[in-house]
Amino acid sequence: MSDPRQRRLDDGSIVRAAPAKLNVFLRIRGARDDGYHDLESLVLPLSLADTVTVASADALRVDVGGDDAFTSAVDAGGMNLALVAALALGESCSGGPTGATITIDKRIPVAAGLGGGSADAAAVLLALQSLWGCGLDTETLLEIAARIGSDVPSMVLGGAVVLRGRGERLEPVDVVPTWWCVVPFDFPTRSPDAYRWWDDQGGVTGPDPAPALDAIREGNVGELGRLLHNDLEPVVVARHPVIGRTKEALLDAGALGAVMSGSGPTVVALARTELHATELAGAFPGAITVSAPWSGAGSVG
Ligand code: C5P
């Protein structure tokens, strides 16, 4: 079956959309012995996406282009997740080629809670699997993805997904299309810090997510807006009050609901329609209007 997120060019290289994600709810069920936390989170892929291109080459190399602010942040992080993904796939793709030039056109803000690095890693796995002809089954790809990062398996699978465990137990969900106003900030937050703050502050687990799942399955967006939730939000807002103020301002401006995504700092606000999302975005500098879940249709064609 053809994948709307991916296209092969005449020269044999593969272009793939790498959608960002938002977390409709993020519940932390508890700390684990391995330093991670057991989660329960509904993740939606967004129409905000990086573009990953992989081309045959003798050696492995990653070039990051796009928004200057984001590329310098990726460089500062040293070895990025795209390279980690390529090396991991190369190990499992025995006998085949393991060289490629990977070009990433960045549009997703870095360290923002939108899964940008994980999206690139997932796209690299899937694009290189095509380029190199690895022929690995989905289960094997998902295992490799889980080793790279907790958000990567759900992004390899694509679509709206409830993730559990560390992020490797995936349940696809049928959801109605929704429109969102995404408000990024000019400072990053780090996931290990956010989870540690949650531990230090007594680790409160949020409400049963069943009503939120019902609301998004049934298309009751008004109800969904009231049920957006993130257990990491209070502990991150305590260190970065501007996140809380922005959330309040979005609600005052008429958003159906607003919540910090992932480990922050980005705040996402649910809108009634595309027009409503665009109106909200117009009132917040740097804000982006996105739809979710996004299939990638038309993005690389
Ligand atoms: O898996 P990933 O590398 O994205 O995780 C980054 C950090 O976020 C982990 O080192 C851990 O501190 C925290 N984390 C967690 N539990 C999860 C996912 C991430 O504690 N399920």
Residues whose N, C-alpha, C, O or C-beta is under 5 A from the ligand:
A	BS01	C5P	G35 Y36 H37 L39 I148 G149 S150 D151 G165 R166 G167 S191 P192 Y195
